[in-house]
């Protein structure tokens, strides 16, 4: 008798979980523009990103210094961090 109850409970749980998977979400518009961003990294110019990704650290340092010289730069701490990473990766420890 206990096996029958276990089987019935398992089937009930399985059917409940399948019904939950089939439910529609509240989002009707699933375009990339309507999705929320899941990153918390600051926005940096694409040229800096590309230079860091391609391991062109000398160019990245130049671009970061140019960006740091601008009056309207809002991500100073992150740019300084990236500049340090670029110096470290290019083994310019005294820069």
KAVEN-V14451 format. One record per residue. N is the residue number from 1. RES is the residue in three letters. PHI is phi in whole degrees, 0 to 359 (none if undefined). NEAR is the number of other C-alpha atoms within 10 Angstrom. D_CENTER is the distance of its C-alpha to the mean C-alpha in Angstrom with 1 decimal. Layout:
# KAVEN-V14451
n: (N,N)
res: (RES,RES)
phi: (PHI,PHI)
near: (NEAR,NEAR)
d_center: (D_CENTER,D_CENTER)
This chain:
# KAVEN-V14451
n: (1,2,3,4,5,6,7,8,9,10,11,12,13,14,15,16,17,18,19,20,21,22,23,24,25,26,27,28,29,30,31,32,33,34,35,36,37,38,39,40,41,42,43,44,45,46,47,48,49,50,51,52,53,54,55,56,57,58,59,60,61,62,63,64,65,66,67,68,69,70,71,72,73,74,75,76,77,78,79,80,81,82,83,84,85,86,87,88,89,90,91,92,93,94,95)
res: (UNK,UNK,UNK,UNK,UNK,UNK,UNK,UNK,UNK,UNK,UNK,UNK,UNK,UNK,UNK,UNK,UNK,UNK,UNK,UNK,UNK,UNK,UNK,UNK,UNK,UNK,UNK,UNK,UNK,UNK,UNK,UNK,UNK,UNK,UNK,UNK,UNK,UNK,UNK,UNK,UNK,UNK,UNK,UNK,UNK,UNK,UNK,UNK,UNK,UNK,UNK,UNK,UNK,UNK,UNK,UNK,UNK,UNK,UNK,UNK,UNK,UNK,UNK,UNK,UNK,UNK,UNK,UNK,UNK,UNK,UNK,UNK,UNK,UNK,UNK,UNK,UNK,UNK,UNK,UNK,UNK,UNK,UNK,UNK,UNK,UNK,UNK,UNK,UNK,UNK,UNK,UNK,UNK,UNK,UNK)
phi: (none,291,295,295,293,297,295,295,294,296,295,296,296,297,293,293,291,294,292,290,292,275,287,281,273,285,284,257,256,248,283,303,291,271,284,283,285,252,255,244,287,292,280,235,301,299,297,294,302,296,295,293,293,271,62,266,290,298,293,297,298,299,294,293,298,297,294,292,284,282,287,265,289,256,253,300,296,290,294,295,298,297,296,297,297,297,296,295,293,267,60,259,287,265,282)
near: (5,7,8,9,10,11,11,12,12,12,12,12,12,12,11,11,11,11,10,10,8,8,8,8,6,6,8,8,9,8,7,8,8,10,10,7,8,6,6,6,8,11,11,15,10,9,13,22,15,13,17,20,11,10,14,15,22,17,16,23,22,13,19,21,14,10,19,17,11,9,7,9,11,14,14,15,11,14,22,15,11,19,22,16,16,22,18,14,15,13,11,12,9,6,7)
d_center: (52.3,49.2,47.7,48.1,46.4,43.5,43.2,43.5,40.8,38.4,39.1,38.6,35.3,34.2,35.3,33.6,30.2,30.7,31.6,28.4,26.3,28.2,27.6,26.0,23.1,23.7,21.3,23.5,21.4,18.5,17.9,14.5,15.7,16.4,13.2,11.4,8.0,5.8,3.9,6.9,7.1,10.4,11.4,13.5,16.0,15.3,18.2,16.9,13.6,16.0,18.4,16.2,14.9,18.5,19.7,22.0,21.8,25.1,23.9,20.6,22.8,25.1,22.5,21.0,24.6,25.3,22.3,23.5,27.0,26.1,27.2,24.4,21.5,19.5,16.9,19.6,18.4,15.1,17.2,19.7,17.4,16.3,20.0,20.9,18.6,20.2,23.6,23.1,22.0,24.9,27.2,28.3,28.7,31.4,29.5)
